[in-house]
Amino acid sequence: MSASLVQSLLAPDRPPNVGESRSRARAWLSDQAARGLGLPTTTDIDWRTSHPSRFFPAAGKTWCRDAERPAAETLQWIDKARVQLAPWIATLPAPIEIVFFINGRAAIAPSATSMAADGMAALPGFENRYENWLSDPVAYAPPAARRPHLPRPTGMDRSMEWLNLALPSVAGVRFTTDSASATLVLVHVLTPASISAREIYAPLSHQIRVRESHTLHLFETTLDWSNESRISAHSQLLAEVKSAGELHHLRLEMGAGAEVPTATLNVARVELEADARYQSWGWTGTRSRWTRQESWIRLKGAGANAQLWSWVAPIHSGTHADRLVSVEHLAPNTTSLQSLKAIVGAKGSSSFAGRIFVSPEAQKTDAKQVCRSLLLAEGAQSQARPELEIHADDVKCSHGATIAQFDEEPLFYLRSRGIPPDAAKELMIMAFSNETLETLKRGPFVKTAPLLEAEGQRR
């Protein structure tokens, strides 16, 4: 991405948010542009196998924001989304707050929601003072400003996150739990662009805090009905879970089933205090040209636990799905699990980068990481890069990755029992995916699991 494009994105279209994080992000990106630097390319280790050029505008073009829609048209899209999601919403624990976004712009929420001056939706329970938890100098400083005495994971490119924070107006929600248990639903609808012959950038930025001993169920989904519009959707979640709090996060990427030129980047950055818990399930079932999900988890308090499962449905010809997970153990007796399943069709590609970092203080850490890819046909590609960086001596850490094609022996067994070849392959794909679905059935989204299983089979 060119430095001139970076600079053009920073040009304000309204008074910018004066928050410390946004000001620092704008200063850092401005410095990047002044030095002739752009945003990620394949020379960056975290993007080496990710084809980042598919996310950015085509040569000679630039991004713009989609135009605001008339109220009647907005309501039509919201009604369509409600019908699509009604069975899913019915499975979620009450009480439920729902917020809709269309091509990166805030739409109407069924619950009482007000819009702040910077375009953020302030839900009930939002605290105006966020205590500057977003301005942690280690977590948010550019690489040159990191404290040298603290070992840090390698390859931590943060430029896309800074881009999202720096933009003059980005829609999203700020949410703080005000009851022991709640459910928040965030729906991002991608539709045909209102502006013809343009490349649309649709950013979202959410800030969530789970108070001490509270539980939040977060259901986040993208409905891709963009048809031929070239949209780059960039969603960022910044979450903090206080002591003994729990955040259960289900993220779904769903579309109409047809191949679309959309590119989606979803980033979740979660910090956990003592005995806090984060569970994440991610499922990608669209036919976007490019999808990437990033999870950056920091276990800051003793006894914190993070578990992440990801399932990528069949990746079709010409499309790419990417998953990056980084878990930092910064306190003793912390535990984590990373599990990724990817199913790759002919001429599709997937990549996985997983990182476990254990600081010197994080004794008694127990961390596991596994990535498994199933290649359905010739020409399918999958790459995996698991990493361990350990600076403590009393830990249990493991990682591994497997990439395989269909095993002919069980296929032959199923066919010998009279099962047609295509049906036998479908059974093997279901068995491959079943582990992730079983974890969903044992968690708070147990009633949602059958719907996700049916959606996966449909793809």
C-alpha positions as a Markdown table, in Angstrom:
| # | Residue | x | y | z |
|---|---|---|---|---|
| 1 | Met | 0.0 | 0.0 | 0.0 |
| 2 | Ser | 1.5 | 3.3 | -1.0 |
| 3 | Ala | 2.5 | 6.1 | 1.4 |
| 4 | Ser | 0.3 | 8.5 | -0.4 |
| 5 | Leu | -2.7 | 6.3 | 0.2 |
| 6 | Val | -1.9 | 6.2 | 3.9 |
| 7 | Gln | -1.7 | 10.0 | 4.0 |
| 8 | Ser | -5.0 | 10.4 | 2.1 |
| 9 | Leu | -6.8 | 8.2 | 4.7 |
| 10 | Leu | -5.6 | 10.4 | 7.5 |
| 11 | Ala | -7.1 | 13.5 | 5.9 |
| 12 | Pro | -9.9 | 14.5 | 8.3 |
| 13 | Asp | -13.5 | 14.5 | 7.0 |
| 14 | Arg | -14.7 | 15.8 | 10.4 |
| 15 | Pro | -13.0 | 16.8 | 13.7 |
| 16 | Pro | -11.0 | 13.7 | 14.7 |
| 17 | Asn | -11.5 | 11.9 | 18.0 |
| 18 | Val | -9.0 | 13.5 | 20.5 |
| 19 | Gly | -8.5 | 10.4 | 22.5 |
| 20 | Glu | -4.9 | 9.5 | 23.3 |
| 21 | Ser | -4.9 | 6.2 | 21.4 |
| 22 | Arg | -6.2 | 7.8 | 18.2 |
| 23 | Ser | -3.8 | 10.8 | 18.4 |
| 24 | Arg | -0.9 | 8.4 | 18.9 |
| 25 | Ala | -2.1 | 6.2 | 16.0 |
| 26 | Arg | -2.4 | 9.2 | 13.7 |
| 27 | Ala | 1.1 | 10.4 | 14.6 |
| 28 | Trp | 2.6 | 7.0 | 14.0 |
| 29 | Leu | 0.9 | 6.6 | 10.6 |
| 30 | Ser | 1.8 | 10.1 | 9.6 |
| 31 | Asp | 5.5 | 9.3 | 10.4 |
| 32 | Gln | 5.2 | 6.2 | 8.3 |
| 33 | Ala | 3.9 | 8.1 | 5.3 |
| 34 | Ala | 6.5 | 10.9 | 5.7 |
| 35 | Arg | 9.3 | 8.3 | 5.6 |
| 36 | Gly | 7.8 | 6.8 | 2.4 |
| 37 | Leu | 6.6 | 3.7 | 4.2 |
| 38 | Gly | 3.3 | 2.0 | 3.5 |
| 39 | Leu | 1.2 | -0.7 | 5.2 |
| 40 | Pro | 1.9 | -4.5 | 5.1 |
| 41 | Thr | 3.4 | -6.4 | 2.2 |
| 42 | Thr | 4.6 | -10.0 | 1.9 |
| 43 | Thr | 8.0 | -8.8 | 3.3 |
| 44 | Asp | 6.4 | -8.6 | 6.7 |
| 45 | Ile | 6.7 | -11.9 | 8.5 |
| 46 | Asp | 3.1 | -11.9 | 9.7 |
| 47 | Trp | 1.8 | -11.3 | 6.2 |
| 48 | Arg | 4.3 | -13.4 | 4.1 |
| 49 | Thr | 1.6 | -16.0 | 3.1 |
| 50 | Ser | -1.4 | -13.7 | 3.4 |
| 51 | His | -1.6 | -11.9 | 0.0 |
| 52 | Pro | -2.2 | -8.5 | 1.7 |
| 53 | Ser | -2.5 | -6.8 | -1.7 |
| 54 | Arg | -6.0 | -8.4 | -2.1 |
| 55 | Phe | -7.2 | -6.2 | 0.8 |
| 56 | Phe | -5.9 | -2.9 | -0.5 |
| 57 | Pro | -7.2 | -1.0 | -3.5 |
| 58 | Ala | -6.2 | -2.0 | -7.0 |
| 59 | Ala | -3.3 | -0.2 | -8.7 |
| 60 | Gly | -4.2 | 3.4 | -9.5 |
| 61 | Lys | -7.3 | 3.4 | -7.3 |
| 62 | Thr | -8.0 | 4.6 | -3.8 |
| 63 | Trp | -10.4 | 3.8 | -1.0 |
| 64 | Cys | -13.4 | 5.8 | -0.1 |
| 65 | Arg | -16.2 | 5.5 | 2.4 |
| 66 | Asp | -19.6 | 4.4 | 1.2 |
| 67 | Ala | -22.3 | 7.1 | 1.1 |
| 68 | Glu | -25.0 | 7.3 | 3.8 |
| 69 | Arg | -28.2 | 5.6 | 2.8 |
| 70 | Pro | -31.8 | 6.9 | 3.0 |
| 71 | Ala | -33.6 | 5.7 | 6.1 |
| 72 | Ala | -36.0 | 3.5 | 4.1 |
| 73 | Glu | -33.2 | 1.7 | 2.4 |
| 74 | Thr | -31.3 | 1.2 | 5.7 |
| 75 | Leu | -34.5 | -0.4 | 7.2 |
| 76 | Gln | -34.8 | -2.7 | 4.3 |
| 77 | Trp | -31.3 | -4.1 | 4.8 |
| 78 | Ile | -31.9 | -4.3 | 8.6 |
| 79 | Asp | -35.1 | -6.3 | 8.1 |
| 80 | Lys | -33.4 | -8.7 | 5.7 |
| 81 | Ala | -30.6 | -9.2 | 8.3 |
| 82 | Arg | -33.2 | -9.8 | 11.1 |
| 83 | Val | -34.9 | -12.5 | 9.0 |
| 84 | Gln | -31.5 | -14.2 | 8.3 |
| 85 | Leu | -30.4 | -14.1 | 11.9 |
| 86 | Ala | -33.7 | -14.7 | 13.7 |
| 87 | Pro | -33.0 | -18.4 | 14.3 |
| 88 | Trp | -29.5 | -17.6 | 15.6 |
| 89 | Ile | -30.6 | -14.8 | 17.9 |
| 90 | Ala | -33.3 | -17.1 | 19.4 |
| 91 | Thr | -30.6 | -19.4 | 20.7 |
| 92 | Leu | -28.7 | -16.7 | 22.6 |
| 93 | Pro | -29.0 | -16.0 | 26.4 |
| 94 | Ala | -31.1 | -13.0 | 27.4 |
| 95 | Pro | -30.9 | -10.1 | 27.9 |
| 96 | Ile | -29.7 | -9.2 | 24.4 |
| 97 | Glu | -28.5 | -5.9 | 22.9 |
| 98 | Ile | -28.3 | -5.7 | 19.0 |
| 99 | Val | -26.5 | -3.2 | 16.9 |
| 100 | Phe | -26.4 | -3.1 | 13.0 |
| 101 | Phe | -23.8 | -1.7 | 10.7 |
| 102 | Ile | -24.0 | -1.3 | 6.9 |
| 103 | Asn | -20.8 | -1.0 | 4.9 |
| 104 | Gly | -19.0 | 0.4 | 8.0 |
| 105 | Arg | -21.7 | 2.9 | 9.0 |
| 106 | Ala | -23.8 | 2.6 | 12.1 |
| 107 | Ala | -27.4 | 1.8 | 11.4 |
| 108 | Ile | -30.4 | 1.6 | 13.7 |
| 109 | Ala | -30.4 | -0.6 | 16.8 |
| 110 | Pro | -33.6 | -2.1 | 18.1 |
| 111 | Ser | -32.5 | -1.2 | 21.6 |
| 112 | Ala | -32.1 | 2.3 | 22.9 |
| 113 | Thr | -28.8 | 3.5 | 21.5 |
| 114 | Ser | -27.3 | 7.0 | 21.2 |
| 115 | Met | -24.6 | 8.1 | 18.8 |
| 116 | Ala | -21.5 | 9.9 | 20.1 |
| 117 | Ala | -19.9 | 12.7 | 18.2 |
| 118 | Asp | -17.2 | 10.4 | 16.7 |
| 119 | Gly | -19.8 | 8.0 | 15.3 |
| 120 | Met | -19.5 | 5.4 | 18.1 |
| 121 | Ala | -22.7 | 3.8 | 19.4 |
| 122 | Ala | -22.9 | 4.2 | 23.2 |
| 123 | Leu | -24.9 | 1.4 | 24.6 |
| 124 | Pro | -26.4 | 1.4 | 28.1 |
| 125 | Gly | -23.7 | 0.9 | 30.7 |
| 126 | Phe | -21.0 | 2.7 | 28.7 |
| 127 | Glu | -18.5 | 4.6 | 30.9 |
| 128 | Asn | -17.4 | 7.9 | 29.4 |
| 129 | Arg | -14.0 | 7.6 | 31.1 |
| 130 | Tyr | -12.2 | 4.5 | 29.9 |
| 131 | Glu | -9.3 | 5.0 | 32.3 |
| 132 | Asn | -6.9 | 5.0 | 29.3 |
| 133 | Trp | -6.6 | 1.2 | 29.3 |
| 134 | Leu | -6.1 | 1.5 | 25.5 |
| 135 | Ser | -2.9 | 3.4 | 25.9 |
| 136 | Asp | -0.7 | 0.7 | 27.4 |
| 137 | Pro | 2.8 | 1.8 | 26.3 |
| 138 | Val | 4.0 | -1.8 | 25.7 |
| 139 | Ala | 0.8 | -2.9 | 23.9 |
| 140 | Tyr | 0.4 | 0.2 | 21.7 |
| 141 | Ala | 3.7 | 1.8 | 21.2 |
| 142 | Pro | 5.4 | 1.4 | 17.8 |
| 143 | Pro | 8.3 | -1.2 | 17.8 |
| 144 | Ala | 11.0 | 1.4 | 18.3 |
| 145 | Ala | 9.4 | 2.6 | 21.5 |
| 146 | Arg | 9.0 | -0.8 | 23.2 |
| 147 | Arg | 10.9 | -1.2 | 26.5 |
| 148 | Pro | 14.0 | -3.2 | 25.5 |
| 149 | His | 14.4 | -5.2 | 28.7 |
| 150 | Leu | 11.0 | -6.9 | 28.2 |
| 151 | Pro | 11.2 | -9.8 | 25.7 |
| 152 | Arg | 8.6 | -9.4 | 23.0 |
| 153 | Pro | 7.3 | -11.8 | 20.3 |
| 154 | Thr | 8.8 | -11.2 | 16.9 |
| 155 | Gly | 6.9 | -10.1 | 13.8 |
| 156 | Met | 4.3 | -8.1 | 15.7 |
| 157 | Asp | 3.2 | -5.8 | 12.8 |
| 158 | Arg | 0.6 | -3.4 | 14.2 |
| 159 | Ser | 0.1 | -1.0 | 11.2 |
| 160 | Met | -3.4 | -2.2 | 10.3 |
| 161 | Glu | -4.5 | -1.7 | 13.9 |
| 162 | Trp | -3.0 | 1.7 | 13.9 |
| 163 | Leu | -4.8 | 2.5 | 10.7 |
| 164 | Asn | -8.2 | 1.6 | 12.1 |
| 165 | Leu | -7.6 | 3.6 | 15.3 |
| 166 | Ala | -6.3 | 6.7 | 13.4 |
| 167 | Leu | -9.2 | 7.3 | 11.0 |
| 168 | Pro | -11.2 | 10.4 | 11.7 |
| 169 | Ser | -14.6 | 8.7 | 12.1 |
| 170 | Val | -15.1 | 5.0 | 12.6 |
| 171 | Ala | -18.4 | 3.4 | 13.7 |
| 172 | Gly | -18.5 | 0.9 | 16.4 |
| 173 | Val | -19.8 | 0.3 | 20.0 |
| 174 | Arg | -18.4 | 1.0 | 23.4 |
| 175 | Phe | -19.9 | -1.4 | 25.9 |
| 176 | Thr | -19.3 | -2.0 | 29.6 |
| 177 | Thr | -21.3 | -4.8 | 31.3 |
| 178 | Asp | -23.7 | -3.5 | 33.9 |
| 179 | Ser | -25.2 | -6.9 | 34.9 |
| 180 | Ala | -23.9 | -10.3 | 35.9 |
| 181 | Ser | -24.7 | -11.8 | 32.5 |
| 182 | Ala | -25.5 | -10.2 | 29.1 |
| 183 | Thr | -25.4 | -10.8 | 25.4 |
| 184 | Leu | -24.2 | -8.3 | 22.8 |
| 185 | Val | -24.9 | -8.9 | 19.1 |
| 186 | Leu | -22.9 | -7.0 | 16.5 |
| 187 | Val | -24.1 | -7.4 | 12.9 |
| 188 | His | -22.1 | -6.0 | 10.0 |
| 189 | Val | -24.0 | -6.1 | 6.7 |
| 190 | Leu | -22.0 | -5.7 | 3.5 |
| 191 | Thr | -24.3 | -4.5 | 0.6 |
| 192 | Pro | -23.7 | -3.3 | -3.0 |
| 193 | Ala | -22.0 | 0.0 | -2.7 |
| 194 | Ser | -23.9 | 3.3 | -3.1 |
| 195 | Ile | -21.0 | 4.8 | -5.0 |
| 196 | Ser | -20.3 | 3.2 | -8.4 |
| 197 | Ala | -16.8 | 2.3 | -9.7 |
| 198 | Arg | -15.2 | 2.9 | -6.3 |
| 199 | Glu | -13.3 | 0.7 | -3.8 |
| 200 | Ile | -15.0 | 0.9 | -0.5 |
| 201 | Tyr | -13.3 | 0.8 | 2.9 |
| 202 | Ala | -15.6 | -0.2 | 5.7 |
| 203 | Pro | -13.9 | 0.0 | 9.1 |
| 204 | Leu | -15.5 | -0.8 | 12.5 |
| 205 | Ser | -13.9 | -0.4 | 15.9 |
| 206 | His | -15.5 | -1.8 | 19.1 |
| 207 | Gln | -14.4 | -1.3 | 22.7 |
| 208 | Ile | -15.7 | -3.8 | 25.3 |
| 209 | Arg | -15.1 | -4.1 | 29.0 |
| 210 | Val | -16.3 | -7.0 | 31.1 |
| 211 | Arg | -16.4 | -6.1 | 34.8 |
| 212 | Glu | -15.2 | -8.2 | 37.7 |
| 213 | Ser | -17.1 | -11.5 | 37.9 |
| 214 | His | -19.4 | -10.5 | 35.0 |
| 215 | Thr | -20.1 | -12.7 | 31.9 |
| 216 | Leu | -20.6 | -11.3 | 28.4 |
| 217 | His | -21.7 | -13.4 | 25.4 |
| 218 | Leu | -20.6 | -11.7 | 22.2 |
| 219 | Phe | -22.1 | -12.8 | 19.0 |
| 220 | Glu | -20.4 | -11.0 | 16.0 |
| 221 | Thr | -21.3 | -11.7 | 12.4 |
| 222 | Thr | -20.7 | -10.4 | 8.9 |
| 223 | Leu | -23.4 | -10.9 | 6.3 |
| 224 | Asp | -21.9 | -10.5 | 2.9 |
| 225 | Trp | -24.4 | -9.5 | 0.3 |
| 226 | Ser | -22.1 | -7.2 | -1.6 |
| 227 | Asn | -22.4 | -8.8 | -5.0 |
| 228 | Glu | -19.8 | -7.3 | -7.4 |
| 229 | Ser | -18.8 | -4.3 | -5.1 |
| 230 | Arg | -15.2 | -4.3 | -4.1 |
| 231 | Ile | -15.4 | -3.7 | -0.3 |
| 232 | Ser | -12.6 | -4.0 | 2.2 |
| 233 | Ala | -14.2 | -4.6 | 5.6 |
| 234 | His | -11.9 | -4.0 | 8.6 |
| 235 | Ser | -13.4 | -4.8 | 12.1 |
| 236 | Gln | -11.4 | -4.3 | 15.2 |
| 237 | Leu | -12.4 | -5.5 | 18.7 |
| 238 | Leu | -10.5 | -4.2 | 21.8 |
| 239 | Ala | -11.7 | -6.0 | 24.9 |
| 240 | Glu | -10.7 | -6.0 | 28.6 |
| 241 | Val | -11.9 | -8.7 | 31.0 |
| 242 | Lys | -11.5 | -7.9 | 34.7 |
| 243 | Ser | -10.7 | -10.4 | 37.4 |
| 244 | Ala | -12.9 | -13.5 | 37.3 |
| 245 | Gly | -14.9 | -12.1 | 34.4 |
| 246 | Glu | -15.8 | -14.2 | 31.3 |
| 247 | Leu | -16.0 | -13.2 | 27.6 |
| 248 | His | -17.5 | -15.9 | 25.3 |
| 249 | His | -17.1 | -14.8 | 21.7 |
| 250 | Leu | -18.7 | -16.4 | 18.6 |
| 251 | Arg | -17.7 | -14.8 | 15.3 |
| 252 | Leu | -19.4 | -15.9 | 12.0 |
| 253 | Glu | -18.6 | -14.9 | 8.4 |
| 254 | Met | -21.7 | -15.7 | 6.3 |
| 255 | Gly | -22.6 | -14.9 | 2.7 |
| 256 | Ala | -25.0 | -15.6 | -0.1 |
| 257 | Gly | -22.9 | -18.5 | -1.4 |
| 258 | Ala | -21.7 | -16.8 | -4.6 |
| 259 | Glu | -18.1 | -15.7 | -5.1 |
| 260 | Val | -17.7 | -12.0 | -4.2 |
| 261 | Pro | -14.7 | -9.6 | -4.5 |
| 262 | Thr | -15.0 | -8.6 | -0.8 |
| 263 | Ala | -11.9 | -8.7 | 1.5 |
| 264 | Thr | -12.4 | -8.9 | 5.3 |
| 265 | Leu | -10.0 | -8.3 | 8.1 |
| 266 | Asn | -11.1 | -9.0 | 11.7 |
| 267 | Val | -8.8 | -8.2 | 14.6 |
| 268 | Ala | -9.6 | -9.1 | 18.2 |
| 269 | Arg | -7.2 | -7.8 | 21.0 |
| 270 | Val | -8.2 | -9.1 | 24.4 |
| 271 | Glu | -6.5 | -8.5 | 27.8 |
| 272 | Leu | -7.3 | -10.8 | 30.7 |
| 273 | Glu | -6.8 | -10.1 | 34.4 |
| 274 | Ala | -6.5 | -12.6 | 37.2 |
| 275 | Asp | -8.8 | -15.7 | 36.8 |
| 276 | Ala | -10.5 | -14.1 | 33.8 |
| 277 | Arg | -11.6 | -16.4 | 30.9 |
| 278 | Tyr | -11.9 | -15.8 | 27.2 |
| 279 | Gln | -13.4 | -18.4 | 24.8 |
| 280 | Ser | -13.5 | -17.7 | 21.1 |
| 281 | Trp | -15.1 | -19.6 | 18.2 |
| 282 | Gly | -14.5 | -18.4 | 14.7 |
| 283 | Trp | -16.2 | -19.7 | 11.5 |
| 284 | Thr | -15.6 | -18.5 | 8.0 |
| 285 | Gly | -18.2 | -19.7 | 5.4 |
| 286 | Thr | -18.1 | -16.9 | 2.7 |
| 287 | Arg | -16.6 | -17.0 | -0.8 |
| 288 | Ser | -14.8 | -13.6 | -0.3 |
| 289 | Arg | -11.6 | -13.2 | -2.3 |
| 290 | Trp | -9.7 | -12.8 | 0.9 |
| 291 | Thr | -10.4 | -13.2 | 4.6 |
| 292 | Arg | -8.1 | -12.8 | 7.6 |
| 293 | Gln | -8.8 | -13.2 | 11.3 |
| 294 | Glu | -6.3 | -12.1 | 14.0 |
| 295 | Ser | -6.4 | -12.8 | 17.7 |
| 296 | Trp | -4.0 | -11.1 | 20.0 |
| 297 | Ile | -4.4 | -12.3 | 23.6 |
| 298 | Arg | -2.6 | -11.1 | 26.7 |
| 299 | Leu | -2.9 | -13.1 | 29.9 |
| 300 | Lys | -1.9 | -10.4 | 32.4 |
| 301 | Gly | -3.3 | -11.9 | 35.6 |
| 302 | Ala | -2.5 | -15.2 | 37.5 |
| 303 | Gly | -4.9 | -18.0 | 36.6 |
| 304 | Ala | -6.2 | -16.3 | 33.4 |
| 305 | Asn | -7.4 | -18.7 | 30.7 |
| 306 | Ala | -7.9 | -18.3 | 26.9 |
| 307 | Gln | -9.3 | -20.9 | 24.5 |
| 308 | Leu | -9.6 | -20.3 | 20.7 |
| 309 | Trp | -11.2 | -22.6 | 18.2 |
| 310 | Ser | -11.4 | -21.7 | 14.5 |
| 311 | Trp | -13.1 | -23.5 | 11.6 |
| 312 | Val | -12.7 | -22.4 | 8.0 |
| 313 | Ala | -15.3 | -24.0 | 5.7 |
| 314 | Pro | -14.3 | -25.1 | 2.2 |
| 315 | Ile | -12.1 | -22.5 | 0.7 |
| 316 | His | -13.0 | -22.2 | -3.0 |
| 317 | Ser | -10.9 | -21.5 | -6.1 |
| 318 | Gly | -9.2 | -18.2 | -6.1 |
| 319 | Thr | -9.9 | -17.4 | -2.5 |
| 320 | His | -7.6 | -17.2 | 0.5 |
| 321 | Ala | -8.3 | -17.6 | 4.2 |
| 322 | Asp | -5.8 | -16.5 | 6.8 |
| 323 | Arg | -5.6 | -17.0 | 10.6 |
| 324 | Leu | -3.1 | -15.4 | 13.0 |
| 325 | Val | -3.2 | -16.1 | 16.7 |
| 326 | Ser | -0.7 | -14.7 | 19.3 |
| 327 | Val | -1.1 | -15.5 | 23.0 |
| 328 | Glu | 1.2 | -13.9 | 25.6 |
| 329 | His | 1.5 | -15.5 | 29.0 |
| 330 | Leu | 2.6 | -12.6 | 31.3 |
| 331 | Ala | 1.6 | -14.1 | 34.7 |
| 332 | Pro | 1.9 | -17.5 | 36.5 |
| 333 | Asn | -0.6 | -20.3 | 36.3 |
| 334 | Thr | -2.1 | -19.1 | 33.0 |
| 335 | Thr | -3.4 | -21.6 | 30.4 |
| 336 | Ser | -4.3 | -21.3 | 26.7 |
| 337 | Leu | -5.4 | -23.5 | 23.8 |
| 338 | Gln | -5.3 | -22.7 | 20.1 |
| 339 | Ser | -7.1 | -25.0 | 17.6 |
| 340 | Leu | -7.6 | -24.3 | 13.9 |
| 341 | Lys | -9.3 | -26.5 | 11.3 |
| 342 | Ala | -9.2 | -25.4 | 7.6 |
| 343 | Ile | -10.8 | -27.2 | 4.7 |
| 344 | Val | -9.3 | -26.2 | 1.3 |
| 345 | Gly | -10.8 | -26.8 | -2.1 |
| 346 | Ala | -9.2 | -26.9 | -5.5 |
| 347 | Lys | -7.0 | -23.8 | -6.2 |
| 348 | Gly | -8.0 | -22.3 | -2.8 |
| 349 | Ser | -5.4 | -21.4 | -0.2 |
| 350 | Ser | -5.1 | -21.0 | 3.6 |
| 351 | Ser | -2.4 | -20.0 | 6.0 |
| 352 | Phe | -2.0 | -20.1 | 9.8 |
| 353 | Ala | 0.5 | -18.3 | 12.0 |
| 354 | Gly | 0.2 | -19.2 | 15.7 |
| 355 | Arg | 2.5 | -17.8 | 18.5 |
| 356 | Ile | 2.8 | -18.7 | 22.1 |
| 357 | Phe | 4.9 | -16.3 | 24.2 |
| 358 | Val | 5.8 | -17.0 | 27.8 |
| 359 | Ser | 7.4 | -14.2 | 29.9 |
| 360 | Pro | 10.0 | -15.0 | 32.7 |
| 361 | Glu | 7.2 | -14.3 | 35.3 |
| 362 | Ala | 4.8 | -16.8 | 33.8 |
| 363 | Gln | 5.8 | -19.9 | 35.6 |
| 364 | Lys | 3.4 | -22.9 | 35.6 |
| 365 | Thr | 2.1 | -21.9 | 32.2 |
| 366 | Asp | 0.2 | -24.6 | 30.3 |
| 367 | Ala | -0.2 | -23.7 | 26.6 |
| 368 | Lys | -1.2 | -25.8 | 23.6 |
| 369 | Gln | -1.5 | -25.0 | 19.9 |
| 370 | Val | -2.6 | -27.2 | 17.0 |
| 371 | Cys | -3.4 | -26.6 | 13.3 |
| 372 | Arg | -4.9 | -29.1 | 10.9 |
| 373 | Ser | -5.7 | -28.6 | 7.3 |
| 374 | Leu | -7.6 | -30.9 | 4.9 |
| 375 | Leu | -6.9 | -30.5 | 1.2 |
| 376 | Leu | -9.9 | -31.6 | -0.9 |
| 377 | Ala | -8.4 | -31.6 | -4.4 |
| 378 | Glu | -5.3 | -31.0 | -6.5 |
| 379 | Gly | -4.1 | -27.4 | -6.4 |
| 380 | Ala | -5.3 | -26.8 | -2.9 |
| 381 | Gln | -2.6 | -25.1 | -0.7 |
| 382 | Ser | -2.2 | -24.6 | 3.0 |
| 383 | Gln | 0.7 | -23.2 | 5.0 |
| 384 | Ala | 1.3 | -23.3 | 8.8 |
| 385 | Arg | 3.8 | -21.5 | 11.0 |
| 386 | Pro | 3.5 | -22.4 | 14.7 |
| 387 | Glu | 5.9 | -20.7 | 17.1 |
| 388 | Leu | 7.0 | -20.9 | 20.7 |
| 389 | Glu | 9.0 | -18.3 | 22.5 |
| 390 | Ile | 9.6 | -19.3 | 26.1 |
| 391 | His | 11.5 | -17.4 | 28.8 |
| 392 | Ala | 10.4 | -19.5 | 31.8 |
| 393 | Asp | 11.6 | -22.9 | 32.9 |
| 394 | Asp | 8.6 | -24.4 | 34.6 |
| 395 | Val | 6.0 | -24.6 | 31.8 |
| 396 | Lys | 4.1 | -27.1 | 29.6 |
| 397 | Cys | 3.9 | -25.9 | 26.0 |
| 398 | Ser | 3.2 | -27.8 | 22.8 |
| 399 | His | 2.5 | -27.0 | 19.2 |
| 400 | Gly | 2.0 | -28.8 | 16.0 |
| 401 | Ala | 0.6 | -28.6 | 12.5 |
| 402 | Thr | -0.6 | -31.2 | 10.0 |
| 403 | Ile | -1.6 | -30.8 | 6.3 |
| 404 | Ala | -3.2 | -33.8 | 4.6 |
| 405 | Gln | -5.4 | -34.9 | 1.7 |
| 406 | Phe | -8.2 | -37.4 | 2.0 |
| 407 | Asp | -7.1 | -40.7 | 3.4 |
| 408 | Glu | -7.9 | -43.3 | 0.8 |
| 409 | Glu | -8.3 | -46.1 | 3.4 |
| 410 | Pro | -11.4 | -44.8 | 5.2 |
| 411 | Leu | -12.8 | -43.6 | 1.8 |
| 412 | Phe | -12.5 | -47.1 | 0.5 |
| 413 | Tyr | -14.1 | -48.5 | 3.6 |
| 414 | Leu | -17.1 | -46.2 | 3.3 |
| 415 | Arg | -17.5 | -46.9 | -0.4 |
| 416 | Ser | -17.3 | -50.7 | 0.2 |
| 417 | Arg | -20.4 | -50.2 | 2.5 |
| 418 | Gly | -22.3 | -48.8 | -0.5 |
| 419 | Ile | -21.8 | -45.1 | 0.3 |
| 420 | Pro | -21.4 | -43.0 | -2.9 |
| 421 | Pro | -18.0 | -41.3 | -3.3 |
| 422 | Asp | -19.3 | -37.7 | -2.8 |
| 423 | Ala | -21.3 | -38.8 | 0.2 |
| 424 | Ala | -18.3 | -40.5 | 1.7 |
| 425 | Lys | -16.2 | -37.4 | 1.3 |
| 426 | Glu | -18.9 | -35.3 | 3.0 |
| 427 | Leu | -18.9 | -37.7 | 6.0 |
| 428 | Met | -15.2 | -37.4 | 6.3 |
| 429 | Ile | -15.4 | -33.6 | 6.2 |
| 430 | Met | -18.0 | -33.7 | 8.9 |
| 431 | Ala | -15.8 | -35.9 | 11.0 |
| 432 | Phe | -12.9 | -33.5 | 10.5 |
| 433 | Ser | -15.0 | -30.5 | 11.7 |
| 434 | Asn | -16.7 | -32.3 | 14.5 |
| 435 | Glu | -14.2 | -31.5 | 17.2 |
| 436 | Thr | -14.7 | -27.8 | 16.9 |
| 437 | Leu | -18.5 | -28.2 | 16.9 |
| 438 | Glu | -18.3 | -30.4 | 20.0 |
| 439 | Thr | -16.5 | -27.6 | 21.9 |
| 440 | Leu | -19.3 | -25.2 | 20.9 |
| 441 | Lys | -21.9 | -27.7 | 22.2 |
| 442 | Arg | -20.2 | -27.9 | 25.6 |
| 443 | Gly | -20.1 | -24.1 | 26.0 |
| 444 | Pro | -22.7 | -21.3 | 26.4 |
| 445 | Phe | -23.6 | -21.4 | 22.6 |
| 446 | Val | -24.8 | -25.0 | 22.9 |
| 447 | Lys | -28.2 | -24.1 | 21.2 |
| 448 | Thr | -26.4 | -22.3 | 18.4 |
| 449 | Ala | -24.2 | -25.4 | 17.5 |
| 450 | Pro | -26.9 | -27.2 | 15.4 |
| 451 | Leu | -27.4 | -24.1 | 13.2 |
| 452 | Leu | -23.7 | -23.8 | 12.6 |
| 453 | Glu | -23.4 | -27.5 | 11.8 |
| 454 | Ala | -26.2 | -27.1 | 9.2 |
| 455 | Glu | -24.6 | -24.0 | 7.7 |
| 456 | Gly | -21.3 | -25.8 | 7.4 |
| 457 | Gln | -22.9 | -28.7 | 5.5 |
| 458 | Arg | -24.7 | -26.3 | 3.2 |
| 459 | Arg | -21.3 | -24.8 | 2.2 |
